Amino acid sequence: MENMNNIVIVGNGHAGIQLADSLRVEGHAGPITVIGEEPHAPYQRPPLSKDYMAAGKAPQPLPLRAGKFFADNDVDSRLGVCATAVDRDSRTVALDDGSRLAYSTLVLATGAANRELNVPGSTVGGIHGLRTLSDAEALHAGLDGARSVVVIGAGFIGMEFAAAARQRGLDVTVLESADRPMARALSPVMSAFFAGAHARTGVKLRFGEGIAAFEGRDGRVCGAVSTTGRVYPADLVLVGIGVVPRTELAASAGLAVDNGIIVDAGMRTADPAVFALGDCASYPSHHTGARTRLESIQNATDQARHTARSILGRSEGYAGLPWFWSQQGPLKLQIAGLGQHGDETVLRGDPASGRFSVFCYRNGELAAVESVNQPADHMAARRLLGQGRSISRQDAVNPDFDFKASSRAVPALT
């Protein structure tokens, strides 16, 4: 079977579609085939936990590219099919429709899957995850008839959903086994701010409480039993306890896997014909100095642009600065860089105003900036950290210090 310089991309989320786009921009003229499991045209995922949960008619999904993109760029988009196996010797991918695709380069953009919850009662109706368009549609429909909502997990998705459900006037309880919300991603001071902000809207936050079981009635959930034994009324539940990288295809093909598909700084696996990127890839991070796997739109799209150049032999190691955002009711959280437990933090601005930033320092250097409703601080932090620069703690807390101007300054040559 002739592969004809065909690049096959498994996964048509943000990473896979951006890669196809970037390959054409970078001048690849050979065949490109993109495999997508869902029957829908590729769509944007961030609105699923926000806009889709508002009252009223569910909005139409926002496409990742206009419908004519695939024809105009001669990209073969296969929808509703799943890659089931990779034969690296023959360089072919088997699909669940019985066909096989030959490749010269294979790219795994398989993303991540929701971590499953396995407790008594977890299979009754009304318990949902949120990862796909179908998930969002089911949740939107469920919210229309719900009164009491329980959210399992106080990560980004859980807190975004809790805010949207509360804005609809529903009774909302969040169960979180950790001692604060978004603990994996945020500094304690920023976690505390969001805990207070959600509590003031009426969201009931129960920290140090996991989920032990669900109670059902007539085949549908009616209560959530926490690890304390307390029962919370619930006619709709969102489970948001994190994700796991989808590495099964890589592992079955004999590629190294460890919390993601192992790749080098060019996003290559140990097989030079196979690349991986986005949520499913573990790469050597320029910013942490360690293997890292990130779950963000920025990481997916930036790595896709980098991977296109890498496939065509035009790039150095990936060094994109991680950044994230989350909209929770009226609060827009933006993060530049990667904070870690143990970072020293200083405040710029007043949390009581609802507009402030947390500057996170590690070994005396600025490592990350968390901002609430302060887009100028966020953009300045991205510029500064992207250049590998820092500012002093004294400057960070000084309201007269022009952070924006400092971030734009040309670094002195040494």
Secondary structure, DSSP 8 states (H G I E B T S, - for coil): ---TT-EEEE--SHHHHHHHHHHHHTT--S-EEEEESSSS--B-SGGGGTGGGSSSS-----BSS-TTHHHHTTEEEEES--EEEEETTTTEEEETTS-EEE-SEEEE---EEE----STTTTSBTEE--SSHHHHHHHHHHHHT-SEEEEE--SHHHHHHHHHHHHTT-EEEEEESSSSTTTTTS-HHHHHHHHHHHHHHT-EEEET--EEEEEEETTEEEEEEETTS-EEE-SEEEE---EEE--HHHHHTT--BSSSEE--TTSB-SSTTEEE-GGGEEEE-TTTSSEE----HHHHHHHHHHHHHHHTT---------EEEEEETTEEEEEEE---TT-EEEEEEEGGGTEEEEEEEETTEEEEEEEES-HHHHHHHHHHHHTT----HHHHH-TTS-HHHHHHS-----
